[in-house]
């Protein structure tokens, strides 16, 4: 009687019979066999190795996940499915390449199954071995023969390596993956990445959760330190980048916490900051909502301080404009190209500026230490026009709660009514006016950018439903009216 691996080899050989690889025209079955061999250097889990043998059956043959599950079990089927990309029937595959890769990478980053990550590593390493062999013979001419885009392929393989590093950087397979990436695309990674990298390991068990945001959670580690624990899909580069931006901001006088570097918290990265006896501004508001105007004034003062900071064009800070453009390209453009062009025209006419914007400016990211505000979550700090920051605030405190006020209550820790009051007080303090016409003008400009962001959020989230379609239609209608009304986003 055959064991699981033997049966998988027989089944895959039959399913791939007659097929050849586009790399060198060799029999296709050699690729899944190589993947299995690479997996065997990392694990003796027969289900994971069997999944390596079977990983291309669903995408490249008539085989189905149901059949794999019946023959080899649920976990093998789930592992095979982890490498399967979403399909877009009726659309050209080359046109959906980016969407398919982004979707599968997101699933990889979210996965907590190390078997999934091993399977991805083995598959991509096998592919890169073949690419390296051809590249050593043909150089850049290889891309013409393969009809490939080298920049796009670099983005993909680099993203895979970054997603796998935390779990698998100690394996020889990961080190070899980095070596091949650097061979085809020189200097992509520091050569030290091919070696073992050690981070301090800490635990937040029993620590108080004092802040929550889209990127992760903030815990009080001791009387002087807090740890921001990043979500599973955040890479070490994201953490290093945030720390670098934070330190540069501090030098420029932006009130931000001092970082002590990267730590490991279980399977996630963390950043440690000095925040002595501190709480978020959200906590203050939740405890003292009757004086929300006082905290809104404080936030306005912090915003004015940030927006009054100028930087050189060649400084480390990215362009906030690029992020807002992506909201339009990744959302509105898929729904209505005409509206997208209107939005892009308004953005293009927005004066360039070398002033800073925080990019994730809300009361969960402002801590009070000895009555002084300090910012965290500096990964989006960038150069840009202040209307981008005001649109972020309007999004957090008004737009997010329009369909479900409980979203605000869970996110901020206080009621939606308090949230709206907070924004109104903030805007009056920031602009230094009580003029309702002036306030509405700025709200309209902020709202336009918010609607593009909300469409992008909806389309990146769950599958379409009557509820999500209603939200998108409402946003499109608002964008239509606002783009007809507004001549500029400047204020």
N, C-alpha and C positions, 0 to 999 in steps of 0.2 A: 504494500500500500504506500502511495506517494505521500510525502509530508507536504506542508503548505508551500514551501519554497519550490519544491520540484513541480507541484501542480501549477504554481504561478508561472514558472518558466515554460512549461508545455503550453498553457493557455495563451500566454503572451506571444509565444513563437507562432502559434496557429493564427492568432488575430492579426499579427503584423506580417504574415507571410507575403512575400512579393514586394513589400515596401522597402524603400531605400531612404537614407538620410540625405538632406540637401547638402550637408557637409561631406563632400568626398564620394557620395554615391554608395556608401557601404550599406550592408543589410541593416534595416532599422532596428532589429532585435538587439544589435550590439550596444545600442545606447541604453536601453533599460537595464541590460546586464551590467554595464559599467556603473550606472547609478546604484544598483544593488551592491556592487563591490565597494563603492565609496561608502555607502551606508554601513557596511559590515566593519569598516574601520572605526566607526563611531558608536555602534550599538550592536547588541546581540538579540534585539527585539525582532522576532521573526515576522511580526505583523508589519513593522516599519520597513523591513527589507523586502517583504512581499509587495508592499505598496510601491516601492521603488521599481520593481519589475513590471508592475501593472500601471504605472502612473500615466502613461500615454494612451492606454487602451480606449478610454472614453472619448478623448479629443480626436484621435487619429484613426479609429476603426469603428465598426458597427457595434462594438461592445457597449454595455450600459452599466450604470452604477448598481442598478437592481441585480443584474446578473453577477457582478463582482461581490455584492453583499451576500447573495445566496451561496456562492462558491467559497468565499474567503472570510466572511463575517462583516459585522457592522463597522468595526474600527478601520479595517483595511479600506472599506468603501469610503469612509470619511476622510482618510488620509489621501486617497486618490482624488476625492472631490476638492480637497484643499488647493490642489494645483490647477483645477479647472477654472477657466475664465468665463465671465458672463458673455452671453451671445446677444447680438443685436440683429435679429432677423430682418432681412430686407435692406440692410446697410452694408456697404462695402467694408470688408475686414480691415483694409488699410486705413480707412477713415475712422474706425473705432479702436485702432491700436492703443492710443493713449488712454482712453476710457477703460478698456479691458485691463490694461496693465495697472492703472491706478486702483481699480476695484480689487484686483487680486492682491496687490501689495497691502492694501488696507486690511484685508482678511488675514494676511500673514502677520502684520503688526499686532493685530488683536488676539491672535491665537496664543493660548497658554500651553499648547501641546508641543513639547520639544520634538516629538516625532514629526510633526508638520514642518518644523524648522529644519530638521535634519534632511527631510525629503527635498525641500527647496534647495538647500545647500548642495546636496549631491547632484541634483538635476542641473543646476546652473554651473557647477564646477565641471561636470561632464561636457556641457555645451562650450564653456570657455576653453577647455583643453583643445577641443577641435578648432575653435576660432584662433587660438594662439598658434597652432600648427600651421594653419593657412596663412595667418598674418606674418609668420616668420619667413614664409616663402614668397608672399605677394605684397606685403606692406599694405598701404592704403588702397591699392588696386582691388583688394579683397572685397571692399564694400560695393564696388561696381558689379562684380560677379554675383554677389549675394543680394543685390538690390536692397541694401540696408542703409540706414542713416546712422553714421557713427556717433553723433551727438545724442541721438535718441536712445541708442543701445547703451551708451555710457550711462545716461541717466538711469536706465532700468537696472543694469547690473550693480551700479553704485548704490542704488536704493535698496536692492536685495541685501548687499553686504552690510549696509548700515542697520537694516532690520534684524540681521542674524547675529551681529557682533556680541551683544550682551550675553546671549545664551551659548554661543558656540565659538567664541574667540580663542578658546584653549585647544581646539581641535586642529589637527594637521590639515584637514580639508578646508577650514576657513583660511588658514595661512596661505594655502595654495591658491584659493580663490582670489585673495588680495594680490598675490604675485602675478596672476594672469591678467587681472584688471590693470595693474600698473605696467605690464608689458605692452598691452594693446593701447592703453591710454596713459602714457607716462605721467608720473607725479600726481595721479588721482588721489592716492592715499600716501600718508607718511609711511616710509618703509618700516617704522617701528610697529605699525599696526599688524604686521605679519607676526609679531611676537606676542607674548602674553602680557596683558595689561591688568594691573591690580588696582581696585578701588577699595577704600575703606567701607566695610560692611556695618550697617547700623540697623536697629529695629525701632519701629514706632509703636510696637505693642504697648498698650497702656498709656500712650501719649494723647494729650488732648487735641482734637481736631479744632483748629481755630480759624480756618479759612478754606474756601472751596471755589474752584474756578474751572474753566474749560480745559485747561492744561493739566490740572492735578489738584492735590490737596495739600494744605499747609498744617503741620503739626508743631505744637510746642514741645521741643526736645528736652530743654531744661530751662532754668531761669534766664539764661542769656541767649540761647540759640533756638531757632526754628528750622524745620526742614520742609522744603517744598518737594513733595513726592510726585513725580511726573507720571502721567498716564502711560499705559503699556505701549502705546504706539509712538511715544516720543523717544527719539534716538539720542545717543550720547552727544552727537553733534548739536542737537537742539539745546541741550543743557549747557554745553561749552559755549555756544553762541550767546545764550542768554546771560551767562556769567560775564562774558567779555563785554557785551553791550552795557550791562549793569555797571561794571567797573569804569568804563569810558564815560558813562553818564555821570557817575559820582565825581569824576575829575572835572567835568564841566559845571558842576554845581547843582545838578538835579538831585533832589532829596530822595536818595535810594539807600536801601540796606546794604551793608558790606557782606560780600559772599566769601565763604571759606572753601569753596570748591565742591567737587562732585563726590557723592557717596552712593553706595548701593543699598537699596531697601528691598530685600527679597529679589524679585524678578524685575524691579523697576529702578530707574535712576532717580537720584535726589540731589538737591542743591541746598547746602547749609548756609544760613544767614544769621548775622548778629541782630537780634531784635529783643532787647531787654524789656521784660515786663510789659509786653505790648499786646494790643488787640486790634482787630480790623475796624475800620470806620463803620462798616455794616453792623457790627456788634453794638457800637455806640448808638447808632440810629435805632436799632431794634429795641434797645433798652430805654431810649429817650426820644421817641418819635414825635413828641409834642414840640421838640426843638429842632426839627429837621432842617429849618432854615439856617441854623447855626452851622450845621455840618455841610450843608450845601455851599455856604459861603467859604468854608475852609477848602472844599474841593475846588471851587472856582479860583481861589488864590493859588492852589497848587497847579492847576491847569495853566493859569497865566504865567506862572514861573517857568513851566516846561516850554510853553509856546513862545516865551521871550528868550529862550536859549538858541543861539545860532551856531551852526557848525560849518566847517569847510566842506566843499563838494566831494573832496577825496577822503572824508572821514569814514569811519566804519559803518555808519548808519545807512540802511537801505532806503529806498523811496517808498513812502506810504502810498503814493499814486499807483504803484504796480499792484498792490493788494486790492484797491478799489476797482481797478480795471478788470481784475480777475473775477470779481463779483459779477460784473456785466457780461464778460465773455463766458463764464461758467454757468450763468443762469438766464439772464434776459435774452442773450443771443440765441439760445436754444428755443425760446418761446416766440420771439418776435424780433427779427433782424432790424426792422425799421426802428423800433423803440431803442434797440441796442445802439444804433448809430446816433440817435439823438442824445442818449446818455454819454456816449464817448465824445461827442462834440462838446458838450458842457464840461466834461473832465479835461479835454484837451485845451480848453480856453481858461482853465483854472491857473492862475499865476504860479510859477514854480517858486519855491521858497526853501531856504536852508534852515528854517526853524524846526524844532523838534516837536513830535507828537508821540504820546506814549503808546497808543495803538490797542491797549486793552485796559482803558482807564475806567475803573469802577471801584466802588467802595470796599469790595472784597480784596482789592489789590493795594489798598492804602492802610498801613498800620500806624497806630498812634504810639509813639515811644517817648515818654517824658513830655507829653503834650505837643510833640512835634510829629508831623506826618512824614512817613517814609514809604516809598513805592517798592513793590516787588513785581514779579512777572514782567521782566524787561525784554522779553524775546521779540516783541513787536515794535519797540521804540524805533523811530525812523524819522526821516525828514519829510515834511509835508505841510500842506495848508491846514490851519486849525479847523476848517469845516469838516475835515475827515474825522477829527477827534470828537467834535460835537455830534456828528452822525452816529459814532459809536455809542456815545452816552444816550442819545435819543433811542437807539436800538435797545440798549440794556434796560433802560428805565421806563420806556413807554411801549415800544413796538412788540417786544417779546411777550408782554402780558396781555396783549389785545385779545387773543383767542383763548388764552388760558391763564388767568391771573395767578394761579398756583405756581406757575413756572417762576415768576418773580419771587414769590414767597419762599420757594425752595432754594433759589439761587442766591438771593440777597439776605433772606432771613427776616424780612419785614413785608408789610402788605403792599399790594399793587397801588392802592390809593396813596400810601406814603411815598412809594416810588415815583409816582407822577408829580407829587408835590415837591419832592426832592429835585427833580429835573427842572421844574418851573423856577424854583428858587435859585438853582445853580445858574440857569441861563440869564436871569436878571442880574445876578452878581457878576457873572462873567462879562456880560455886555455893558454893565453899568447903566441900565435903563429899565423903566417901567412901561415904556411905550409898547402897547400891545401890537401895533402894526409892525414895528421893528422886530419884536419877538417872534411874531408869526412868520415873517419873512425868513428868518434864520431857521425856524422849525421846518418850513417847507423845503429848504435846501438840504437840511439834515435828513428829512423824511425821504427825499428822493434816493439818496444813497442807501438808506435803511431798506427800502423796498427791494433794491437790487441784491442786497446782502441776504434778505429773507428768502428770496427766490432761490438763490444759490444754496442756502442752508436746506431748504425743503427738497431740492433736487438731489442733494448729496445724501439725504437721509433715507427714510423708509420708501417702500414701493408706492407708486401713485395710488391715491384713494380719493373718494369724493371730498374728504376734508382737505387734503393737500391741494387738490385741483382748485378748490374754492379759494384757498389762500393765494395761490399763484395768480388766479384771475383777478382777485382783488388788488394784489400788488401791481399787476400790469395796468389795471385801470388807473391806479394812483400815479404810476410812472407816466402814463399817457397825459394825464391832466397836468402834472407838474412840469413835464418837459415842454408843454405848450405855454405854460405860465411863466417859466423862469428863463431869463436871458443869460444869467451867470450864476455860478455857485459861490462866487466871492461875496464877502460881507464886510 
